[in-house]
Amino acid sequence: MQKTYTETFRITSTMTDLSNQWKPSSILEKMQDVATMHADILNVGRSDLIQKNIVWVLTRVEVEIDRYPNCNDTVSLQTFPMAHRRWFFPRYFIFRDAEGKEFGRASTLWVLLDFTTRQLTKLEDMPAMPDNSDMTAPMGFPAPVARLAVEPVSSLLTPQYSDVDVNLHVNNTKYLDWCCNALGIETMKTHCMSHFMLNYDKEVRPDQQMNIDLRRLGDDFAFSGSFEGKRHFDVGGTLSLRDPHKALNQ
């Protein structure tokens, strides 16, 4: 059983933002891709589980990026699961540059969902996973998003075609795009997300118009979405000034 999976790739123009650096949602997309590849290798990927009417769903993620890659930089992303905790399956990620130096890390928690009822599956449906008890996680479990005690900037947002994935809900990567859009072009020109977290409480379906709140307190931000008074997701973290001298290829 393959304990870890690593993919080496080049940052392309479609993966970067207006500062020519790897954009946050693309980081999540690549994490999702390598997690999917490893799950397929372990025979617990979508094609295996959907036969049991089960799908993987991400519930929490936390990412730390020390230096952001630029377009054309070569990076590698390693992923591996650790022992499950009740309903939750932790999976970790380590980002390295072309010289093998770590420049980021991530922690995620996944659950198994019944595709029809949209409820958590019973533990007897739990797939076999590799024993990685001899490995060290690069960080702890994903933290909850902090609530910032400031008035929000509020708006309404309806999911669009490009937001929805094969599980018929808004893909986990899209909430980060929504957050960056809310923070605005002027902010994202000068700042990057050095630390960000996402908590998924309830899935967002295509027919749900979301109430969106953005809060800023210094360099900290919190972005949330609710529908009919129920919280569906939270995004939060810390902004840092973009420093060309801290770019990956410097």
N, C-alpha and C positions, 0 to 999 in steps of 0.2 A: 504494500500500500504506500503510495507516494505521499510522504509527510508534508512536503512543501512544493510550491510551484513558483518559478521565477520567469518573468518575461522582460527582455531587453528591447527597447524601442526608441525611436527618434521623435522628438516633439515637433509636430508639423504645424503649419500655419492655421489649420482648422481647430487646433487644440489650444490656441493662444488668444489672448484678449487684446484690448487696445494698447497695452504696454508691451506687446510682443512676448509676454510671459504666459506660462501654463495657467489657464483659467481654472478657478475652483471647481466648477461643474465638470470640467473635463477630467480633473483628478478623480472625482467620484466615478465617472464613466469608466476610466481605466481600472479603478479598483473593482468595479462591478464585472468588467471583462475578465480580469485574471481570476477573480473568485469563481466566475462561471466556468472558466477553463479547468480550474482545479476540481470543482465539483463534478464536471463531466468525467475527468480522469478517475475520480473516486466512485463513479457510477451513482452519484446522488445529484446529478444535474436535472434541469427542467424536464428533459425528455424521459428521464427515468421516473421522476416523482409524479409527473402529470398523469401517468398511467394509474396512479393511486389517488388521483384528484387532489394532489398536494403541490404547493409551490413554496419556494423560499421567499420570505419578506424581511426586509431590513427594518429594524426598530430603532436603532441608535448608531451613531457614528461620531467619532471625534478624530480630528486630523491636526497634526502639528507640522508646519513647514518652516524650516530654518532659512533656506535659500530657494528661490524660485528659479526653475529652468527657463531658458529662453527658447525661441524657435530654433530648431536644428540641433539642440543639445541631445545627447544620448543619455538615457537613464534606464535603470532597471527597477522593477517592482516585484518584491517577494511577498507571498502570502502563505498563511498556514492557519488552521483551526486549532483551538485548544478544547479541553474537556467541557462538555455542556453543563449548564447550571439550570436545573429544572427545565423550563420551556425554552431557555435561551442558549444559542450556539455562538460562542465568541469566535471571531476570525480577525487576525492581525495582518498588518502590512508594513513593510519597510521599504523606503525609497532610497536609492543609491545613485550616485553620479557615475560617469564613465570610469573613474578611478576606483570605484567601489566604496566611496565615502558616503556614509549615511547623511541625508539632508532632510529627511522627514519620516514620519511614522503615523500609523493610524490604527484605531481600535474600532471594531464593529460588533454589534449583537444582532443575530438573525433568529427568526422563528419560522416554524412550518405552519402554513395556513391551508385549511380546506378550501379549495377553489370555489366550491358551490356555496357553502354556508358562510365563508369569509371568517371562520372561527379558527382558533388555534387547534392543532391536531392533538390527539392523545399521545402519550409517551410511547405507546407500543408501535406507533408509526415512525419513531425516531430511526433515521438511517445510521448505518455503521460509519464511524469516522476514525481516522488514524490516531494512534496514541502518541501525542506530542508532549507528554509529561516531562520529557528530558529537555525541552526547549524553554526559553525565557521570553515572556511577552515584552515587547518594546515599551509598553505603557499599560496603565490600568484599564479597567472597563470604561466605556464612554460615560462621560459625566452628563448630568442633566443641564439643560440650558438655564442660566441664571435669569431671574426676572429683574429687570431694571426699573427702579422706582422713578420713572419720568413719564410725562404724558406722551402717548404715541401719535405718530402720523398715520392716519387710517385711510383705507381705500377698499374697493371691491375688486376681485379678480376671478375670472371664469377660465377654467382649464381649456386649452386649445388642442387641436389635433397633434401638434408636435410635443405636447406634454405627456401624452398617454402612451403606456407601453402595452406589451402583450398580455399582462395581467389585468388589463382593463381598468387601471388606475393611474394617477399621476406618478411617473417614475421618480424614484428617490433623488436622482440628480437634479431634477427640475426645480426643486425648492431652493436650491442654492442660486440658480439663475434668477429666480424671482427675487431673492434677497439682494443680489448684486444690482438688479434693476432698481429696486427700491432705494438702495443706498445712493445710486445715481452715478452718472458718468464722471462728474467733477471729483467726487470722492474716490472712485476707483481708478482715476488717472494717477492720483498721487499716493494711494494707499493699496496695500494688499492684505489678504487675510492670513496672518501668521498662525492663527489658531481658530478653528471653527468646529462647531458641534451641530448635530441635527438629531432631534427627537421626534419620532413618528408615533403619534398616539392613535390616530385613525387614518385609514386610507382616504384619499381624495378621489372621488369618482368624477367622470366627465360632466355630469349634470349639476354639480354643486358649485354655486357662486360663493366664493370664500370671502369672509371679512378679514382683511389683512391689517396688521399693526406693525409698525417699525418704531423702535426705540433706540436712541443714541445717548450714551453717557460717556463723554471723553472718547477714548479709543474703543470702548466696548459697545457692542450692538446686540439687539435682540429683535427677531423678526418672527411673527407667528401668524397662523391662519386658523380660523374657526368657521363652523357652519351650524346655523341654528343654535347658537350658544354653546356648542361643544368644540373644545380645542382639538385640532387635527394634527398640527405639527408646530415645532419650535426650531428656529435656527438662531445660533448665537456664536459669539466669539470676540476676537480682538483684531483690530486693524493696526497695521504698522506702516510707517512711511516706506515707500518703495525706494530702495537704495541700490543703484546700479553696481556699486562696489560689492554688494552681497549676492549678486546674481550667480547662478551656478557655474558659469564659465569664466568667472573672474579668478 
